[in-house]
Amino acid sequence: MKGKKFFIYLNAPITLTFVLICIGALAADYLTGGRSTVLVFSTYGSSWLSPMTYVRLICHVFGHGGIEHLTSNMLYILLLGPILEEKYHDRLTIVILITAVVTGIVHNILQPHVMLLGASGVVFAFILLASITGKEKGIPITLILVAALWLGGEIYDGIVSADNVSQITHIIGGLSGAVLGMRFKHK
């Protein structure tokens, strides 16, 4: 391979911007002793008259409960994001925003006294969106299999596990990715 130069290039600006905002939100959390996360980077039941309620409906996907939480979500985002961004371009931003708002609203209605933060809803939207990605217009078998295995696991975890994980957010995030992916396919 004579004459070939090695270079680094920006392959997924939406994905990388998302990751950088998440890293910045975690840094702000540490610098403010958690106040920025409570104020901006999490969502919970608060007055629908407060403008911050709407800001938090979007920004909760940027907040994380620590470096392990951030790292686990960002690995999936960095694996799936560039592939999806190549296929869907700017529409990936729509997937992120709709997933954030829908998961935030559902969470605030079902669990208003529990704080929600993290990108796992977006991760599951990306997982199901990736399983739809293809050239055919129908419903791919991979979507059916991924949805069945994943949905079964989330329902099981929701019944059996007593952890701080919001399985409903995972389910709603995955459904957002599946629905938006099917809409994108038919356009």
C-alpha positions as semicolon CSV with decimal commas, in nm:
position;residue;x (nm);y (nm);z (nm)
1;M;0,000;0,000;0,000
2;K;0,253;0,256;-0,109
3;G;0,139;0,612;-0,124
4;K;-0,160;0,559;0,108
5;K;-0,169;0,806;0,392
6;F;-0,326;0,737;0,727
7;F;-0,577;0,997;0,837
8;I;-0,860;1,040;1,085
9;Y;-1,195;1,171;0,966
10;L;-1,527;1,275;1,116
11;N;-1,760;0,992;1,019
12;A;-2,063;1,050;1,241
13;P;-2,112;1,411;1,356
14;I;-2,455;1,355;1,518
15;T;-2,334;1,053;1,711
16;L;-2,012;1,219;1,822
17;T;-2,193;1,538;1,923
18;F;-2,437;1,332;2,130
19;V;-2,149;1,153;2,305
20;L;-1,964;1,480;2,373
21;I;-2,276;1,639;2,523
22;C;-2,318;1,334;2,749
23;I;-1,956;1,359;2,861
24;G;-2,004;1,733;2,924
25;A;-2,321;1,666;3,126
26;L;-2,137;1,415;3,346
27;A;-1,850;1,663;3,393
28;A;-2,104;1,931;3,490
29;D;-2,259;1,685;3,736
30;Y;-1,923;1,636;3,907
31;L;-1,841;2,009;3,904
32;T;-2,178;2,112;4,051
33;G;-2,212;1,831;4,304
34;G;-2,507;1,687;4,111
35;R;-2,709;2,009;4,090
36;S;-2,684;2,035;3,710
37;T;-2,819;1,682;3,675
38;V;-3,119;1,754;3,896
39;L;-3,187;2,088;3,729
40;V;-3,125;1,998;3,362
41;F;-3,002;1,645;3,289
42;S;-3,279;1,433;3,443
43;T;-3,656;1,428;3,430
44;Y;-3,915;1,370;3,700
45;G;-4,265;1,479;3,779
46;S;-4,270;1,857;3,798
47;S;-4,514;2,128;3,701
48;W;-4,609;2,126;3,334
49;L;-4,619;2,505;3,363
50;S;-4,243;2,519;3,425
51;P;-4,032;2,567;3,110
52;M;-3,760;2,351;3,270
53;T;-3,994;2,051;3,260
54;Y;-3,976;2,063;2,880
55;V;-3,600;2,120;2,875
56;R;-3,557;1,814;3,099
57;L;-3,780;1,602;2,871
58;I;-3,505;1,632;2,610
59;C;-3,191;1,673;2,821
60;H;-3,242;1,372;3,050
61;V;-3,084;1,151;2,781
62;F;-2,755;1,339;2,827
63;G;-2,732;1,288;3,203
64;H;-2,576;0,976;3,356
65;G;-2,536;0,843;3,708
66;G;-2,161;0,795;3,683
67;I;-1,878;0,691;3,454
68;E;-1,991;0,326;3,431
69;H;-2,345;0,427;3,336
70;L;-2,209;0,669;3,076
71;T;-1,957;0,421;2,935
72;S;-2,206;0,137;2,893
73;N;-2,453;0,360;2,705
74;M;-2,188;0,535;2,494
75;L;-2,039;0,206;2,375
76;Y;-2,371;0,113;2,216
77;I;-2,423;0,465;2,081
78;L;-2,075;0,465;1,926
79;L;-2,122;0,117;1,776
80;L;-2,467;0,171;1,628
81;G;-2,475;0,549;1,572
82;P;-2,232;0,570;1,278
83;I;-2,407;0,286;1,091
84;L;-2,747;0,446;1,145
85;E;-2,621;0,794;1,066
86;E;-2,482;0,672;0,734
87;K;-2,826;0,532;0,647
88;Y;-3,058;0,794;0,799
89;H;-2,840;1,108;0,804
90;D;-3,008;1,398;0,989
91;R;-3,317;1,187;1,065
92;L;-3,111;1,025;1,342
93;T;-3,148;1,352;1,534
94;I;-3,526;1,312;1,505
95;V;-3,498;0,959;1,649
96;I;-3,299;1,090;1,946
97;L;-3,534;1,383;2,013
98;I;-3,858;1,185;1,979
99;T;-3,720;0,904;2,193
100;A;-3,612;1,151;2,461
101;V;-3,949;1,328;2,473
102;V;-4,164;1,014;2,458
103;T;-3,963;0,825;2,721
104;G;-3,958;1,134;2,943
105;I;-4,333;1,188;2,922
106;V;-4,417;0,821;2,984
107;H;-4,176;0,809;3,277
108;N;-4,312;1,130;3,430
109;I;-4,667;0,997;3,407
110;L;-4,593;0,647;3,540
111;Q;-4,319;0,729;3,792
112;P;-4,335;1,102;3,871
113;H;-4,145;1,068;4,200
114;V;-3,848;0,888;4,044
115;M;-3,570;1,072;3,863
116;L;-3,487;0,938;3,515
117;L;-3,156;1,001;3,342
118;G;-2,941;0,831;3,083
119;A;-2,934;0,738;2,717
120;S;-3,059;0,381;2,746
121;G;-3,389;0,467;2,577
122;V;-3,188;0,604;2,284
123;V;-2,968;0,292;2,292
124;F;-3,272;0,067;2,258
125;A;-3,417;0,291;1,987
126;F;-3,088;0,248;1,798
127;I;-3,091;-0,131;1,851
128;L;-3,437;-0,173;1,701
129;L;-3,373;0,087;1,432
130;A;-3,059;-0,106;1,332
131;S;-3,257;-0,428;1,310
132;I;-3,497;-0,263;1,063
133;T;-3,228;-0,111;0,845
134;G;-3,229;-0,266;0,500
135;K;-3,354;-0,219;0,147
136;E;-3,682;-0,411;0,157
137;K;-4,009;-0,238;0,249
138;G;-4,162;-0,511;0,470
139;I;-4,097;-0,606;0,831
140;P;-3,759;-0,780;0,855
141;I;-3,728;-1,107;1,045
142;T;-3,432;-0,958;1,235
143;L;-3,666;-0,694;1,380
144;I;-3,910;-0,960;1,496
145;L;-3,634;-1,170;1,656
146;V;-3,453;-0,877;1,819
147;A;-3,781;-0,733;1,948
148;A;-3,899;-1,069;2,086
149;L;-3,571;-1,151;2,259
150;W;-3,513;-0,803;2,388
151;L;-3,873;-0,734;2,490
152;G;-3,890;-1,068;2,669
153;G;-3,570;-0,985;2,855
154;E;-3,693;-0,641;2,957
155;I;-4,028;-0,775;3,079
156;Y;-3,848;-1,048;3,274
157;D;-3,605;-0,795;3,427
158;G;-3,895;-0,566;3,515
159;I;-4,068;-0,846;3,705
160;V;-3,766;-1,015;3,866
161;S;-3,507;-0,741;3,919
162;A;-3,516;-0,490;4,200
163;D;-3,270;-0,241;4,051
164;N;-3,263;0,124;3,949
165;V;-3,308;0,044;3,580
166;S;-3,615;0,180;3,403
167;Q;-3,727;-0,111;3,186
168;I;-4,026;0,094;3,066
169;T;-3,781;0,348;2,924
170;H;-3,598;0,071;2,740
171;I;-3,927;-0,064;2,601
172;I;-4,058;0,280;2,497
173;G;-3,719;0,370;2,348
174;G;-3,711;0,048;2,147
175;L;-4,067;0,100;2,027
176;S;-3,976;0,456;1,922
177;G;-3,685;0,325;1,715
178;A;-3,901;0,053;1,557
179;V;-4,190;0,285;1,471
180;L;-3,965;0,559;1,333
181;G;-3,762;0,303;1,138
182;M;-4,075;0,163;0,977
183;R;-4,190;0,517;0,888
184;F;-3,850;0,595;0,737
185;K;-3,865;0,273;0,531
186;H;-4,199;0,360;0,380
187;K;-4,099;0,711;0,271
